[in-house]
Amino acid sequence: HEPNERASRMLGELFGHYLKHPAEMGEWSRRRARKVGRARAVCDYVAGFTDRYVMEEHARVFGT
């Protein structure tokens, strides 16, 4: 149960980060944001992350 809560928290924090800093997403996602809206593009971007990448990216962004 705890690993799921931790993963949910990390994804939520990354989602918020990319909403505030869309320039850190890939070019394709930034272009897509202009078409479908930033929140949808960020959601799709983060949804494509593997479990390992979520942990690595969270550590990179938040230093944890």
C-alpha positions as CSV (number, residue, x, y, z in Angstrom):
1,H,0.0,0.0,0.0
2,E,2.8,2.5,0.9
3,P,4.6,2.1,-2.4
4,N,1.4,3.0,-4.3
5,E,0.9,6.1,-2.1
6,R,4.5,7.1,-2.7
7,A,4.2,6.7,-6.4
8,S,1.0,8.7,-6.5
9,R,2.6,11.5,-4.5
10,M,5.6,11.5,-6.8
11,L,3.5,11.6,-10.0
12,G,1.4,14.4,-8.5
13,E,4.4,16.5,-7.7
14,L,5.9,15.9,-11.1
15,F,2.6,16.9,-12.7
16,G,2.6,20.1,-10.8
17,H,6.2,20.8,-11.7
18,Y,5.7,20.4,-15.4
19,L,2.5,22.5,-15.3
20,K,4.7,25.3,-13.9
21,H,7.8,24.5,-16.1
22,P,6.5,23.2,-19.4
23,A,9.8,24.0,-21.1
24,E,11.3,21.0,-19.3
25,M,9.0,18.6,-21.2
26,G,10.0,17.4,-24.6
27,E,9.3,19.4,-27.7
28,W,6.5,17.2,-28.9
29,S,4.7,17.6,-25.6
30,R,5.1,21.4,-25.6
31,R,3.7,21.6,-29.2
32,R,0.8,19.3,-28.1
33,A,0.1,21.6,-25.1
34,R,-0.8,24.4,-27.5
35,K,-3.4,22.1,-29.2
36,V,-4.9,20.3,-26.2
37,G,-4.1,22.5,-23.3
38,R,-1.2,22.3,-20.9
39,A,-2.8,20.1,-18.2
40,R,-3.8,17.4,-20.8
41,A,-0.3,17.5,-22.4
42,V,1.4,17.2,-19.0
43,C,-0.9,14.4,-18.0
44,D,-0.1,12.4,-21.1
45,Y,3.6,13.2,-20.8
46,V,3.8,11.9,-17.2
47,A,1.6,8.9,-18.0
48,G,4.3,7.7,-20.4
49,F,6.9,7.5,-17.6
50,T,8.0,4.1,-16.3
51,D,8.2,3.5,-12.6
52,R,11.9,3.7,-12.6
53,Y,11.9,7.0,-14.6
54,V,9.4,8.5,-12.2
55,M,11.8,7.9,-9.3
56,E,14.8,9.2,-11.3
57,E,13.0,12.3,-12.6
58,H,11.5,13.0,-9.1
59,A,15.0,12.8,-7.6
60,R,16.4,15.1,-10.4
61,V,13.7,17.7,-10.0
62,F,13.2,17.7,-6.3
63,G,16.6,16.4,-5.1
64,T,15.1,13.5,-3.1
